[in-house]
Amino acid sequence: MARVCLLTGKKPITGNKVSHSNIKTRRRFLPNLQTKRYFLAEEDKWITIKVSSEAIRTINKNGLYSVVKQLRANGEKI
């Protein structure tokens, strides 16, 4: 499974690691992804999705079912 948030699309980005002596080397910044299990009451089943912490807040705000409907409209299989 890739390091990509299912809801927001966040993925690793690259940048520089800068040492005390100002030497720059390439590094990766990984998104804060969590594998979460939610109970979808409308369909009476559990779903497991890999989401960022920002997406968890979005699910809490908008509701799980509306987020799942939006993902399915975009072609995701949930």
RACOR-V807604 format. One record per residue. RES is the residue in one letter. SS is DSSP state (hx for helix, st for strand, lp for the rest). NEAR is the number of other ideal C-beta (glycine too) atoms within 8 Angstrom. D_LAST is the distance of its C-alpha to the last C-alpha in Angstrom with 2 decimals. Layout:
[[RES:SS:NEAR:D_LAST] [RES:SS:NEAR:D_LAST]]
//
This chain:
[[M:lp:2:14.67] [A:lp:4:16.18] [R:lp:7:17.47] [V:st:9:15.43] [C:lp:14:13.77] [L:lp:9:10.26] [L:lp:12:11.63] [T:lp:9:15.29] [G:lp:6:15.56] [K:lp:9:18.34] [K:st:9:19.72] [P:lp:8:23.06] [I:st:6:26.19] [T:st:7:29.71] [G:st:8:32.97] [N:st:7:36.28] [K:st:8:37.38] [V:st:6:40.83] [S:lp:8:43.38] [H:lp:3:46.37] [S:lp:4:48.54] [N:lp:6:46.17] [I:lp:6:45.02] [K:st:8:41.64] [T:st:7:39.17] [R:st:7:35.63] [R:st:8:32.71] [R:st:7:28.96] [F:st:8:27.42] [L:lp:7:24.05] [P:lp:11:21.53] [N:lp:6:21.16] [L:st:11:17.72] [Q:st:9:16.61] [T:st:7:14.05] [K:st:9:13.18] [R:st:7:12.11] [Y:st:10:11.61] [F:st:6:12.36] [L:st:12:10.72] [A:lp:6:14.06] [E:lp:5:13.49] [E:lp:5:11.45] [D:lp:5:13.42] [K:st:6:10.99] [W:st:7:10.30] [I:st:9:7.31] [T:st:8:8.60] [I:st:10:8.38] [K:st:11:11.45] [V:st:14:13.11] [S:st:13:16.75] [S:hx:8:19.14] [E:hx:9:19.38] [A:hx:12:15.70] [I:hx:11:16.24] [R:hx:8:19.15] [T:hx:11:17.29] [I:hx:13:14.82] [N:hx:5:18.03] [K:hx:6:19.78] [N:hx:6:17.51] [G:lp:7:15.53] [L:hx:8:12.00] [Y:hx:9:11.28] [S:hx:8:12.81] [V:hx:12:10.93] [V:hx:11:7.44] [K:hx:8:9.41] [Q:hx:8:10.85] [L:hx:11:7.98] [R:hx:10:6.98] [A:hx:6:10.77] [N:lp:6:11.09] [G:lp:5:9.30] [E:lp:7:6.21] [K:lp:4:3.80] [I:lp:7:0.00]]
//
